[in-house]
């Protein structure tokens, strides 16, 4: 059941993004889809489709592992690649997340 919910969230969020973009175009039908995809992506419609795919993958990963695990993993990887802990710590401080989550990520570094 959890796997099904994860996949639906992965599909649902890009659809919501597309619907919002379509609503902002002021157009209807196929013209709204075309304009929204072109507006979303760098490089026109193809870029918009790619962006929606990336959003789907990211939302699938978030539902599977959780935001905390993903952020910790990203910052641990960047630290292991040689980025300084001071720079990473300053970047973490600027993230729009809770203070508690910032402390958890810093502790894992």
Backbone as a chain_set.jsonl record, in Angstrom:
{"seq": "XXXXXXXXXXXXXXXXXXXXXXXXXXXXXXXXXXXXXXXXXXXXXXXXXXXXXXXXXXXXXXXXXXXXXXXXXXXXXXXXXXXXXXXXXXXXXXXXXXXXXXXXXXXXX", "coords": {"N": [[0.813, -1.19, 0.0], [1.941, 1.24, 0.793], [3.777, 1.615, -1.25], [2.125, 2.089, -3.449], [0.908, 4.504, -2.708], [3.168, 6.106, -2.66], [3.891, 6.1, -5.405], [1.619, 7.33, -6.516], [1.806, 9.856, -5.37], [4.119, 10.691, -6.589], [3.244, 10.949, -9.205], [1.091, 12.681, -8.921], [1.96, 15.238, -7.911], [3.556, 16.511, -10.0], [1.455, 16.841, -11.797], [-0.166, 18.684, -10.481], [1.551, 20.882, -10.487], [1.678, 21.356, -13.254], [-1.048, 21.98, -13.735], [-1.329, 24.357, -12.277], [0.471, 25.982, -13.682], [-0.843, 25.976, -16.14], [-3.173, 27.349, -15.464], [-2.201, 29.895, -15.043], [-1.649, 30.812, -17.564], [-3.887, 31.785, -18.847], [-5.151, 30.691, -20.971], [-7.019, 28.064, -22.684], [-7.581, 24.507, -23.025], [-5.654, 22.704, -25.456], [-3.88, 24.714, -26.115], [-3.322, 25.872, -23.641], [-1.944, 23.816, -22.352], [0.302, 23.575, -24.019], [1.432, 26.164, -23.793], [1.916, 26.235, -21.03], [3.779, 24.135, -20.634], [5.884, 25.117, -22.185], [6.45, 27.403, -20.751], [7.297, 26.385, -18.306], [9.689, 24.945, -18.73], [13.2, 25.151, -19.433], [14.098, 25.717, -22.673], [11.736, 25.301, -23.994], [8.828, 23.282, -24.732], [9.79, 20.632, -24.498], [11.709, 20.873, -22.49], [9.977, 21.554, -20.409], [8.533, 19.172, -20.092], [10.607, 17.492, -19.285], [11.303, 18.77, -16.882], [8.951, 18.326, -15.372], [9.146, 15.564, -15.148], [11.462, 15.331, -13.578], [10.544, 16.577, -11.261], [8.652, 14.699, -10.54], [10.285, 12.451, -9.965], [11.728, 13.491, -7.798], [9.666, 13.981, -5.925], [8.801, 11.381, -5.548], [11.058, 10.231, -4.351], [11.096, 11.753, -2.009], [8.736, 10.908, -0.736], [9.41, 8.304, -0.308], [11.817, 8.186, 1.228], [11.898, 10.444, 2.899], [12.272, 13.879, 3.833], [14.292, 14.601, 5.663], [16.196, 12.459, 5.554], [16.994, 12.626, 2.869], [18.142, 15.219, 2.706], [20.227, 15.004, 4.589], [21.751, 12.993, 3.373], [22.508, 14.292, 0.96], [24.084, 16.445, 1.909], [26.071, 15.059, 3.327], [27.318, 13.705, 1.236], [28.283, 15.87, -0.292], [30.081, 16.902, 1.568], [31.901, 14.797, 1.721], [33.017, 15.028, -0.76], [34.724, 17.075, -0.529], [33.904, 19.678, 0.077], [33.894, 22.406, 2.336], [33.043, 22.193, 5.815], [32.235, 24.494, 7.044], [31.248, 26.172, 4.975], [29.142, 24.537, 4.101], [27.603, 24.486, 6.425], [26.833, 27.176, 6.635], [25.272, 27.346, 4.354], [23.239, 25.538, 5.009], [22.057, 26.922, 7.104], [20.696, 28.88, 5.701], [18.626, 27.569, 4.465], [15.106, 27.089, 3.872], [13.88, 25.657, 6.183], [12.918, 23.947, 9.236], [14.343, 24.891, 12.424], [15.08, 22.759, 14.0], [15.446, 20.668, 12.12], [17.6, 21.716, 10.709], [19.589, 21.571, 12.69], [19.76, 18.797, 13.006], [20.775, 18.006, 10.523], [23.263, 19.317, 10.53], [24.461, 18.027, 12.708], [24.845, 15.484, 11.649], [26.854, 15.919, 9.851]], "CA": [[0.0, 0.0, 0.0], [2.834, 2.399, 0.839], [4.372, 1.767, -2.585], [1.1, 2.692, -4.31], [0.788, 5.906, -2.304], [4.392, 6.764, -3.119], [3.809, 6.305, -6.859], [0.578, 8.318, -6.784], [2.346, 11.168, -5.015], [5.078, 11.025, -7.636], [2.501, 11.36, -10.397], [0.167, 13.762, -8.593], [2.567, 16.553, -7.723], [3.809, 17.155, -11.293], [0.175, 17.222, -12.39], [-0.579, 19.92, -9.812], [2.42, 21.94, -11.016], [1.211, 21.64, -14.617], [-2.34, 22.658, -13.659], [-1.099, 25.738, -11.839], [1.073, 26.691, -14.806], [-1.887, 26.152, -17.148], [-4.093, 28.38, -14.988], [-1.574, 31.213, -15.155], [-1.521, 31.232, -18.961], [-5.094, 32.458, -19.311], [-5.628, 29.982, -22.15], [-7.72, 26.825, -22.38], [-7.361, 23.396, -23.939], [-4.3, 22.336, -25.873], [-3.035, 25.91, -26.065], [-2.889, 26.053, -22.258], [-0.92, 22.804, -22.082], [1.503, 23.953, -24.766], [2.018, 27.362, -23.195], [2.402, 25.913, -19.691], [5.014, 23.358, -20.756], [6.931, 26.015, -22.686], [6.774, 28.336, -19.677], [7.966, 25.674, -17.216], [10.999, 24.384, -18.989], [14.194, 25.807, -20.273], [14.143, 25.037, -23.96], [10.408, 25.067, -24.531], [7.966, 22.205, -24.249], [10.585, 19.458, -24.101], [12.262, 21.203, -21.176], [8.881, 21.474, -19.45], [8.256, 17.756, -19.849], [11.736, 16.992, -18.489], [11.169, 19.331, -15.539], [7.891, 17.6, -14.677], [9.7, 14.251, -14.813], [12.377, 15.51, -12.447], [9.701, 16.839, -10.091], [8.069, 13.41, -10.168], [11.316, 11.64, -9.311], [12.036, 14.085, -6.497], [8.563, 13.752, -4.99], [8.806, 9.951, -5.243], [12.133, 10.022, -3.377], [10.69, 12.354, -0.739], [7.754, 10.06, -0.068], [10.035, 7.026, 0.038], [12.86, 8.307, 2.246], [11.666, 11.575, 3.783], [13.106, 15.053, 3.588], [15.474, 14.572, 6.52], [17.174, 11.5, 5.025], [17.544, 13.137, 1.611], [19.033, 16.353, 2.969], [21.426, 14.492, 5.254], [22.534, 12.302, 2.352], [23.09, 15.266, 0.029], [25.16, 17.199, 2.563], [27.176, 14.145, 3.612], [28.018, 13.47, -0.032], [29.044, 17.082, -0.632], [31.189, 16.99, 2.514], [32.897, 13.794, 1.341], [33.654, 15.477, -2.0], [35.723, 18.082, -0.213], [33.385, 21.0, 0.44], [34.169, 22.661, 3.752], [31.899, 22.125, 6.723], [31.804, 25.866, 7.334], [30.401, 26.607, 3.865], [27.919, 23.744, 4.128], [26.831, 24.93, 7.574], [26.228, 28.459, 6.274], [24.219, 27.057, 3.379], [22.142, 24.904, 5.744], [21.386, 27.984, 7.856], [19.861, 29.673, 4.788], [17.533, 26.756, 3.937], [13.793, 27.388, 4.478], [13.425, 24.487, 6.929], [12.855, 24.211, 10.676], [15.62, 24.962, 13.158], [15.37, 21.394, 14.447], [15.982, 19.918, 10.988], [18.936, 22.263, 10.447], [20.499, 21.008, 13.694], [19.948, 17.366, 12.701], [21.669, 17.9, 9.35], [24.599, 19.712, 10.962], [25.001, 16.97, 13.568], [25.235, 14.356, 10.813], [28.11, 16.253, 9.169]], "C": [[0.86, 1.26, 0.0], [3.456, 2.675, -0.522], [3.391, 2.441, -3.535], [0.95, 4.174, -3.992], [2.0, 6.694, -2.774], [4.333, 7.067, -4.614], [2.752, 7.338, -7.213], [1.046, 9.728, -6.446], [3.341, 11.623, -6.065], [4.406, 11.498, -8.91], [1.671, 12.608, -10.114], [0.8, 15.131, -8.501], [2.939, 17.222, -9.051], [2.518, 17.595, -11.987], [-0.335, 18.524, -11.778], [0.252, 21.093, -10.327], [1.971, 22.337, -12.419], [-0.12, 22.386, -14.599], [-2.203, 24.109, -13.224], [-0.5, 26.56, -12.972], [0.039, 26.944, -15.901], [-2.853, 27.27, -16.743], [-3.508, 29.779, -15.144], [-1.461, 31.702, -16.59], [-2.724, 32.02, -19.447], [-5.688, 31.805, -20.544], [-6.392, 28.735, -21.717], [-7.328, 25.753, -23.384], [-5.895, 23.135, -24.228], [-3.354, 23.528, -25.834], [-2.508, 26.155, -24.657], [-1.792, 25.061, -21.899], [0.392, 23.182, -22.747], [2.208, 25.137, -24.122], [2.601, 27.062, -21.823], [3.707, 25.131, -19.748], [6.169, 24.233, -21.228], [7.381, 26.975, -21.594], [7.59, 27.658, -18.582], [9.424, 25.348, -17.516], [11.941, 25.281, -19.741], [14.275, 25.047, -21.591], [12.775, 24.65, -24.475], [9.686, 23.883, -23.923], [8.75, 20.988, -23.774], [11.2, 19.687, -22.721], [11.208, 21.141, -20.091], [8.54, 20.045, -19.095], [9.362, 17.148, -18.986], [11.632, 17.491, -17.051], [10.084, 18.605, -14.752], [8.343, 16.19, -14.3], [10.626, 14.31, -13.617], [11.599, 15.772, -11.166], [9.07, 15.541, -9.601], [9.055, 12.513, -9.453], [11.636, 12.165, -7.919], [10.916, 13.833, -5.492], [8.455, 12.274, -4.62], [9.877, 9.641, -4.196], [11.763, 10.594, -2.014], [9.684, 11.485, -0.006], [8.372, 8.74, 0.384], [10.992, 7.159, 1.225], [12.615, 9.415, 3.256], [12.677, 12.68, 3.537], [14.394, 15.014, 4.402], [16.56, 13.666, 5.948], [17.802, 12.006, 3.735], [18.517, 14.29, 1.842], [20.33, 15.903, 3.639], [22.333, 13.81, 4.231], [23.224, 13.253, 1.392], [24.265, 15.986, 0.679], [26.325, 16.303, 2.977], [27.989, 13.869, 2.349], [28.858, 14.679, -0.422], [30.24, 17.252, 0.299], [32.289, 15.995, 2.135], [33.609, 14.154, 0.044], [34.591, 16.652, -1.772], [35.202, 19.472, 0.094], [33.553, 21.201, 1.94], [32.887, 22.638, 4.576], [31.365, 23.508, 7.048], [30.87, 26.37, 6.238], [29.078, 25.851, 3.847], [27.016, 24.185, 5.275], [26.131, 26.253, 7.292], [25.088, 28.259, 5.281], [23.003, 26.436, 4.061], [21.351, 25.952, 6.524], [20.428, 28.793, 6.989], [18.668, 28.883, 4.231], [16.209, 27.111, 4.622], [13.183, 26.149, 5.157], [13.469, 24.829, 8.412], [14.252, 24.213, 11.302], [16.054, 23.565, 13.593], [15.99, 20.563, 13.32], [17.377, 20.416, 10.61], [19.96, 21.668, 11.416], [20.775, 19.531, 13.434], [20.935, 17.204, 11.553], [23.091, 18.255, 9.747], [25.24, 18.652, 11.845], [25.492, 15.778, 12.757], [26.525, 14.631, 10.024], [29.273, 16.003, 10.105]], "O": [[0.558, 2.227, -0.698], [3.64, 3.831, -0.905], [3.79, 3.278, -4.344], [0.875, 5.003, -4.899], [1.866, 7.828, -3.236], [4.684, 8.167, -5.04], [2.961, 8.145, -8.118], [0.72, 10.682, -7.152], [3.402, 12.807, -6.396], [4.94, 12.352, -9.617], [1.56, 13.49, -10.965], [0.217, 16.105, -8.977], [2.659, 18.41, -9.218], [2.5, 18.608, -12.686], [-0.878, 19.371, -12.487], [-0.283, 22.174, -10.575], [1.893, 23.525, -12.734], [-0.304, 23.33, -15.367], [-2.888, 24.987, -13.749], [-0.908, 27.699, -13.202], [0.043, 28.007, -16.523], [-3.296, 28.047, -17.589], [-4.247, 30.741, -15.356], [-1.204, 32.884, -16.819], [-2.601, 32.836, -20.361], [-6.649, 32.328, -21.109], [-6.413, 28.388, -20.536], [-6.808, 26.054, -24.459], [-5.024, 23.317, -23.377], [-2.165, 23.375, -25.554], [-1.371, 26.597, -24.491], [-0.824, 25.415, -21.225], [1.456, 23.122, -22.131], [3.423, 25.121, -23.929], [3.665, 27.576, -21.48], [4.639, 25.423, -19.0], [7.292, 24.112, -20.738], [8.56, 27.323, -21.517], [8.475, 28.279, -17.993], [10.287, 25.467, -16.646], [11.527, 26.076, -20.585], [14.503, 23.838, -21.592], [12.663, 23.755, -25.313], [9.899, 23.526, -22.764], [8.408, 20.384, -22.757], [11.205, 18.785, -21.884], [11.498, 20.724, -18.97], [8.284, 19.734, -17.932], [9.084, 16.379, -18.065], [11.848, 16.729, -16.108], [10.281, 18.299, -13.576], [7.963, 15.678, -13.246], [10.583, 13.443, -12.744], [11.948, 15.253, -10.106], [8.965, 15.31, -8.397], [8.716, 11.882, -8.452], [11.797, 11.391, -6.975], [11.182, 13.507, -4.335], [8.061, 11.945, -3.501], [9.633, 8.878, -3.261], [12.074, 10.0, -0.982], [9.764, 11.338, 1.214], [7.909, 8.13, 1.348], [10.973, 6.325, 2.13], [13.097, 9.32, 4.385], [13.796, 12.432, 3.088], [15.464, 15.353, 3.895], [17.722, 14.067, 5.868], [19.003, 11.84, 3.521], [19.591, 14.331, 1.243], [21.41, 16.377, 3.286], [23.544, 14.028, 4.228], [24.388, 13.054, 1.045], [25.325, 16.122, 0.068], [27.469, 16.758, 2.976], [29.218, 13.809, 2.401], [30.009, 14.534, -0.835], [31.302, 17.698, -0.135], [33.474, 16.318, 2.221], [34.694, 13.64, -0.226], [35.187, 17.167, -2.718], [36.0, 20.373, 0.352], [33.372, 20.267, 2.72], [31.81, 23.007, 4.108], [30.171, 23.672, 7.301], [29.816, 26.934, 6.534], [28.022, 26.437, 3.609], [25.798, 24.25, 5.115], [24.971, 26.437, 7.663], [24.06, 28.931, 5.365], [21.866, 26.77, 3.729], [20.124, 25.883, 6.598], [19.447, 29.336, 7.496], [17.792, 29.466, 3.593], [16.19, 27.401, 5.818], [12.123, 25.663, 4.761], [13.993, 25.873, 8.8], [15.195, 23.622, 10.778], [17.238, 23.231, 13.559], [16.955, 19.834, 13.548], [18.238, 19.621, 10.233], [21.065, 21.305, 11.012], [21.899, 19.067, 13.62], [21.827, 16.358, 11.609], [24.032, 17.57, 9.346], [26.441, 18.403, 11.738], [26.463, 15.129, 13.144], [27.203, 13.702, 9.585], [30.425, 16.22, 9.73]]}, "num_chains": 1, "name": "protein.A"}
